[in-house]
């Protein structure tokens, strides 16, 4: 198979992980597209025989971190969001967001980013603990701890929703 067809094969998983990171499907699609562009430009850096999905998850996570830093810098540069609170209301977006989010989505999104990333990689994407720890750049014990806390929080939240 070619590099491009291998990327296409894992695209649904990449989109799901991007949506989990960004907490929004549209932002997740933008993140996924940016990650794919970066991967295509850097295809010479990927080593055939290694896991393409792990490589892509790492690219995506690094992009997400970079975008978060850029948003923080912009927040310090521009006026606060509250300054435009009464300018208009995106009611259609609010309704759409409520319709799209299931109980599990809401519970996942309320988790701290560290727990959400760990759960997305291990429980949703099916990566091994070792692979997820490598992607996140953390020790296996830290990953395990994040998974335990995240699972417990999800069970608690979903139990309350039932």
N, C-alpha and C positions, 0 to 999 in steps of 0.2 A: 504494500500500500504506500501511497505517497504521503508526504508530510501534511498536505492540505486535506486529503481524505481522512487521515487520522484525526486532524483537528475537527473536521465536520462530525466525526463519530462521537466525539466527547462534548460537542457544543451544548446539548441539553444540560449536561452536568455543570458546565462552565457557567451557563446562564443562571442556573439554580444557585450556585455558590455566590455569584455576583449579586443576585437579588438578596441573598442572606446577608452579605456584607453591607450593602447599601441600605437595606430596609425598605427598598422601593423597586418595583419591577422596571420602571422606565430608567431610573438611575443605574440599576443593575445591568440593563441592556447596553447602556452607554459605557459602563465599566468593562463589560465583556468585549465590546467592539474595540475599545482602546487596547485591551490586553491582547486580542487577536492581531491587531495591527503591529503591536510591539513584537509579538512572537514571530510574525511573518518577516519582519525586518531583521530579527535576531536568530532566524532559523539555523544559521551556521553554528550558533552556540549550543543548540540542543544536541545531545549525543544519542544517536540511534541505539536502541537496545535498552534505554532507560525509560522511565515512565513519563510519557508526554503529559498526562493529566497532572502529575505532581509538579512538573515544570511550569505548566500553565497556572495552577493554583498559586504558586509562589509569585509569578509575574503579576497576577491579579491582586494578590494581597499587597504586594509592594506598591502597585499603582494606587490602591485604595488608601494606604497610609500616606502616600505623597499627596493625594487629593485632599485628605483630611488636614494635612499641614497647610496646604494652600488655602483651604477654607478658613482656617484659624487666622492666617495672616490677613486675609481679606476682611474678616470680621473686625480685626483691629484697625483696618484702614478706612472702612466705609461706615456710614451711619448705622446705628442699631436698627434691627428689624422692626422694633416697636414704633419707630418713627413713621412707618407706613402702614400701621395696623388698620387704620380706618379708611384707607384708600379704596379698597375693594375686597370682595370676598369670593374665594374660589369654591363656592358651594358644590359645583359639579365634581370637583376633585375630591372633596370630603366624602360625598356620597359614594363615589367610585372606590375610594380607599376602604371604606367600611364594608362594601360589598365583597371586595377582593380578599379581605383578611379573614381567615378562618380562626378558630380558637387557637389552633397550634401555631399559626403564623404570629398571632398577637403575643402568645406566650414566648415564642422564640425571640421576637423583637424586643421584648422587655428584659431579656437577659443581658448581662454585661457583654461587651464585644468579645472578650477573651473566651467566655463560655460559649457564645454563639458560634464563633469560628471553630472551636474544637468540636462542637456537636455537628456542625455542618459538614466538616471533613470526615469525621468518623461515623456518625450515625446516618447522615443523609447520603454522603458520597461513598461510604463504605471503605475508606482507606484504613490501613492498619494504624495502630497507635504510633508505631515507629515512623511511618510515612508522614502522618499528620504532625508529629513533633518536629520532624525535619522541616516541613513546610513552614511551620510557625516559628521555627528557630528557638524551641524551648526543650528542656529535658522531658523525658517520658513521664517522670513523676509529676511534673507540673501539668502536663496534658491530662493525666489520669485524674488529678485533683480537680481540674476545670470541668472535666466530663462528669465527675461525681456530683459536684455542686450544681452544674447545669441541669443534669437529669433530675436531681432532687427538686430544683426550682420549677422545672417543667411539670413534674408530677404534682407538685403542690398547686400550681396555677391551673392545670387542666382538671385537677380534682375539684377545685372550687367552681370551675365553669360547668361541670357536669350536673 
